[in-house]
């Protein structure tokens, strides 16, 4: 058996292919990179220019609802003049009717006078109730503006006034009894203005916000079910209008507004104006894809998908009404969004929908 020669092993080496083949990319072990600062190489993008850092308030259709500003218009002036003219015409007609009845028989004339007096008294009571409802709505809006102004002050006096006004407004609500008791315990404590406003919002409005969310969810479910099984589009439209008006009134009653018929019409006008401005009054393709996308549309019938969309639009109306009727803006508590209701209206879409958006 002959001895095989031992082949020497070559160590791995790195070669550089270039103009200078003699240059090697190997660096000596002793060579170390000196520390350097990268502050001059990093350019920070402003939040306003960063498309991935946009807040929900900057997205279209997700603004917080605000009441419309009351301005003078010639249409209101013409409507007022026409109303006065119609009232004078009705008064002259009633006067002529009573005189004619007196000429026929005295008892007919006295019966007509008693009827006119009862009707006039009932009309004045209705007017007083409507004016009282409008004044309560104005008081809620004034309190909201007062809370915004108090949040900019570092002293506790404006915040204490806001707290006292809110406690007086919600004194008849049994849901706020525990919160009013806790706020009374802080009278001797020194708390700065912003923190006192946050404490007031948490203690008084948390149970009301929870109940408001439940009312919005229940109304959305009813609209979704009714519009999914109704045979006519006219029935869908009528029920959506009825449920929306009922929901707006419930929001106002919950937060201490208690509007009359005129106040309800004003709130409905503000809600519709907000939805029209933000582009949320029509269910667009993005909302449909958000709910029915990722293969879910093939599992749902067309009527069921219509019901879900109508339910989500009812939820948007409820969120806008919540913004308008709430006596304090959302500061310490999270404002509910349309994404909070998608999982309840479409349980199968909770795994496929996009991240929650605002209403």
For each residue, the residues with C-beta under 8 A, 3 or more apart:
1:
2:
3:
4:
5:
6:
7:
8:
9:
10: 13
11:
12:
13: 10 26
14: 24 25 26
15: 21 24
16: 20 21 23 24 25
17: 21
18: 21 23
19:
20: 16 23
21: 15 16 17 18
22:
23: 16 18 20
24: 14 15 16
25: 14 16
26: 13 14
27: 31
28: 31
29:
30:
31: 27 28
32:
33: 36
34:
35:
36: 33
37: 40
38: 41 42
39: 42
40: 37
41: 38
42: 38 39
43:
44:
45: 49 50
46: 49 50
47: 50 53
48:
49: 45 46
50: 45 46 47 53 54
51: 54
52:
53: 47 50
54: 50 51 58 59
55: 58 59
56: 59 62 337 357 358
57: 62 63 64 358
58: 54 55
59: 54 55 56 62 357 358
60: 278 279
61: 278 279 280
62: 56 57 59 278 337 357 358 359
63: 57 274 278
64: 57 323 329 330 335
65: 270 271 274 319 320 321 323 324
66: 274 323 324
67: 141 270 324
68: 269 270 273
69:
70:
71:
72: 76 77
73: 76 77
74: 77 78
75: 78 79
76: 72 73 79 80
77: 72 73 74 80 81
78: 74 75 81 82
79: 75 76 82 83
80: 76 77 83 84
81: 77 78 84 85
82: 78 79 85 86
83: 79 80 86 87
84: 80 81 87 88
85: 81 82 88 89
86: 82 83 89 90
87: 83 84 90 91
88: 84 85 91 92
89: 85 86 92 93
90: 86 87 93 94
91: 87 88 94 95
92: 88 89 95 96
93: 89 90 96 97
94: 90 91 97 98 116
95: 91 92 98 99
96: 92 93 99 100
97: 93 94 100 101 112
98: 94 95 101 102 109 112 113 116
99: 95 96 102 103 109
100: 96 97 103 104
101: 97 98 104 105 108 109 111 112
102: 98 99 105 106 108 109
103: 99 100
104: 100 101 108 109
105: 101 102 108 109
106: 102 109 110
107: 110 111
108: 101 102 104 105 111 112
109: 98 99 101 102 104 105 106 112 113
110: 106 107 113 114
111: 101 107 108 114 115
112: 97 98 101 108 109 115 116
113: 98 109 110 116 117
114: 110 111 117 118
115: 111 112 118 119
116: 94 98 112 113 119 120
117: 113 114 120 121
118: 114 115 121 122
119: 115 116 122 123
120: 116 117 123 124
121: 117 118 124 125
122: 118 119 125 126
123: 119 120 126 127
124: 120 121 127 128
125: 121 122 128 129
126: 122 123 129 130
127: 123 124 130 131
128: 124 125 131 132
129: 125 126 132 133 260
130: 126 127 133 134 260 261 262 263
131: 127 128 134 135
132: 128 129 135 136 260
133: 129 130 136 137 257 258 259 260 262 263
134: 130 131 137 138 259 260 262 263 266
135: 131 132 138 139
136: 132 133 139 140 256 257 258 259 263
137: 133 134 140 141 252 257 259 263 266 267
138: 134 135 141 142
139: 135 136 142 143 169
140: 136 137 143 144 169 255 256 257 325 327
141: 67 137 138 144 145
142: 138 139 145 146
143: 139 140 146 147 162 165 166 169 327 328
144: 140 141 147 148 326 327 328 329
145: 141 142 148 149
146: 142 143 149 150 158 161 162 165
147: 143 144 150 151 162 197 327 328 329
148: 144 145 151 152 329
149: 145 146 152 153 158
150: 146 147 153 158 159 161 162 193 197
151: 147 148 159 193 194 197 331
152: 148 149
153: 149 150 157 158 159 193
154: 192 193 194
155: 158 159 192 193
156: 159 160 190 191 192 193 196
157: 153 160 161 193
158: 146 149 150 153 155 161 162 193
159: 150 151 153 155 156 162 163 191 192 193 194 196 197 200
160: 156 157 163 164 196
161: 146 150 157 158 164 165
162: 143 146 147 150 158 159 165 166 197 200 328
163: 159 160 166 167 183 196 197 200
164: 160 161 167 168
165: 143 146 161 162 168 169
166: 143 162 163 169 170 200 204 327 328
167: 163 164 170 171 176 180 183 204
168: 164 165 171
169: 139 140 143 165 166 256 327
170: 166 167 173 176 180 204 208 255 256 327
171: 167 168 176 180
172: 256
173: 170 176 177 208 256
174: 177
175: 207 208 211
176: 167 170 171 173 179 180 203 204 207 208
177: 173 174 180 181
178: 181 182 203
179: 176 182 183 202 203 204 206 207
180: 167 170 171 176 177 183 184 203 204
181: 177 178 184 185
182: 178 179 185 186 203
183: 163 167 179 180 186 199 200 203 204
184: 180 181 187
185: 181 182 189
186: 182 183 189 191 196 199
187: 184
188:
189: 185 186
190: 156
191: 156 159 186 195 196 199
192: 154 155 156 159 195 196
193: 150 151 153 154 155 156 157 158 159 196 197
194: 151 154 159 197 198
195: 191 192 198 199
196: 156 159 160 163 186 191 192 193 199 200
197: 147 150 151 159 162 163 193 194 200 201 328 331 332
198: 194 195 201 202 331 332
199: 183 186 191 195 196 202 203 332
200: 159 162 163 166 183 196 197 203 204 205 328
201: 197 198 204 205 206 328 331 332 333
202: 179 198 199 205 206 332 333
203: 176 178 179 180 182 183 199 200 206
204: 166 167 170 176 179 180 183 200 201 208
205: 200 201 202 208 209 326 327 328 333
206: 179 201 202 203 209 210 333
207: 175 176 179 210 211
208: 170 173 175 176 204 205 211 212 254 255
209: 205 206 212 213 322 326 333 336
210: 206 207 213 214
211: 175 207 208 214 215 254
212: 208 209 215 216 251 254 255 318 322
213: 209 210 216 217 336 340
214: 210 211 217 218
215: 211 212 218 219 247 250 251 254 318
216: 212 213 219 220 247 314 315 318 319 322 336 341
217: 213 214 220 221 315 341 344
218: 214 215 221 222
219: 215 216 222 223 243 244 246 247 314 315 318
220: 216 217 223 224 311 312 314 315 318 341 344 345
221: 217 218 224 225 311 344 345
222: 218 219 225 226 243
223: 219 220 226 227 239 240 243 307 310 311 314
224: 220 221 227 228 307 308 310 311 314 345
225: 221 222 228 229 307
226: 222 223 229 230 235 236 239 307
227: 223 224 230 236 239 240 303 306 307 310 311
228: 224 225 303 304 306 307 308
229: 225 226 303 307
230: 226 227 235 236 239
231: 235
232: 235 236
233: 236 237
234: 237 238
235: 226 230 231 232 238 239
236: 226 227 230 232 233 239 240 306 310
237: 233 234 240 241
238: 234 235 241 242
239: 223 226 227 230 235 236 242 243
240: 223 227 236 237 243 244 310 313 314
241: 237 238 244 245
242: 238 239 245 246
243: 219 222 223 239 240 246 247 314
244: 219 240 241 247 248 268 271 314 317
245: 241 242 248 249 264 268
246: 219 242 243 249 250
247: 215 216 219 243 244 250 251 314 317 318 321
248: 244 245 251 252 264 267 268 271 317 318 321 325
249: 245 246 252 253 259 264 267
250: 215 246 247 253 254
251: 212 215 247 248 254 255 257 318 321 322 324 325
252: 137 248 249 255 257 258 259 263 264 267 321 325
253: 249 250 256 257 258
254: 208 211 212 215 250 251 325
255: 140 170 208 212 251 252 325 326 327
256: 136 140 169 170 172 173 253 327
257: 133 136 137 140 251 252 253 263 325
258: 133 136 252 253
259: 133 134 136 137 249 252 262 263 264 266 267
260: 129 130 132 133 134 263 264
261: 130 264 265
262: 130 133 134 259 265 266
263: 130 133 134 136 137 252 257 259 260 266 267
264: 245 248 249 252 259 260 261 267 268
265: 261 262 268 269
266: 134 137 259 262 263 269 270
267: 137 248 249 252 259 263 264 270 271 321 324 325
268: 244 245 248 264 265 271 272
269: 68 265 266 272 273
270: 65 67 68 266 267 273 274 324
271: 65 244 248 267 268 274 275 317 320 321 324
272: 268 269 275 276 281
273: 68 269 270 276 277
274: 63 65 66 270 271 277 278 320 323 324
275: 271 272 278 280 281 316 317 320
276: 272 273 279 281
277: 273 274
278: 60 61 62 63 274 275
279: 60 61 276 282 284
280: 61 275 313 316 359
281: 272 275 276 313
282: 279
283: 287 288 309 312 313
284: 279 287 288
285: 288 289
286: 289 290
287: 283 284 290 291 309 312
288: 283 284 285 291 292 293 305 309
289: 285 286 292 293
290: 286 287 293 342 353 354 357
291: 287 288 296 305 308 309 312 342 345 346 349 353
292: 288 289 296 297 300 305 308 349
293: 288 289 290 296 297 352 353
294: 352
295: 298 299 352
296: 291 292 293 299 300 346 348 349 352
297: 292 293 300 305
298: 295
299: 295 296 348
300: 292 296 297 304 305 308
301: 304 305
302: 305 306
303: 227 228 229 306 307
304: 228 300 301 307 308
305: 288 291 292 297 300 301 302 308 309
306: 227 228 236 302 303 309 310
307: 223 224 225 226 227 228 229 303 304 310 311
308: 224 228 291 292 300 304 305 311 312 345 346
309: 283 287 288 291 305 306 312 313
310: 223 224 227 236 240 306 307 313 314
311: 220 221 223 224 227 307 308 314 315 341 345
312: 220 283 287 291 308 309 315 316 338 341 342 345
313: 240 280 281 283 309 310 316 317
314: 216 219 220 223 224 240 243 244 247 310 311 317 318
315: 216 217 219 220 311 312 318 319 338 341 345 359
316: 275 280 312 313 319 320 338 359
317: 244 247 248 271 275 313 314 320 321
318: 212 215 216 219 220 247 248 251 314 315 321 322
319: 65 216 315 316 322 323 335 336 337 338 359
320: 65 271 274 275 316 317 323 324 359
321: 65 247 248 251 252 267 271 317 318 324 325
322: 209 212 216 251 318 319 325 326 336
323: 64 65 66 274 319 320 326 335
324: 65 66 67 251 267 270 271 274 320 321
325: 140 248 251 252 254 255 257 267 321 322
326: 144 205 209 255 322 323 329 330
327: 140 143 144 147 166 169 170 205 255 256
328: 143 144 147 162 166 197 200 201 205 331
329: 64 144 147 148 326
330: 64 326 333 334 335
331: 151 197 198 201 328
332: 197 198 199 201 202
333: 201 202 205 206 209 330
334: 330
335: 64 319 323 330 358 359
336: 209 213 216 319 322 340 341 359
337: 56 62 319 340 356 357 358 359
338: 312 315 316 319 341 342 356 357 358 359
339: 342 343 353 355 356 357 358
340: 213 336 337 343 344 356
341: 216 217 220 311 312 315 336 338 344 345
342: 290 291 312 338 339 345 346 349 350 353 356
343: 339 340 346 347 349 350 353
344: 217 220 221 340 341 347
345: 220 221 224 291 308 311 312 315 341 342
346: 291 296 308 342 343 349 350 353
347: 343 344 350
348: 296 299 351 352
349: 291 292 296 342 343 346 352 353
350: 342 343 346 347 353
351: 348
352: 293 294 295 296 348 349
353: 290 291 293 339 342 343 346 349 350
354: 290 357
355: 339
356: 337 338 339 340 342
357: 56 59 62 290 337 338 339 354
358: 56 57 59 62 335 337 338 339
359: 62 280 315 316 319 320 335 336 337 338
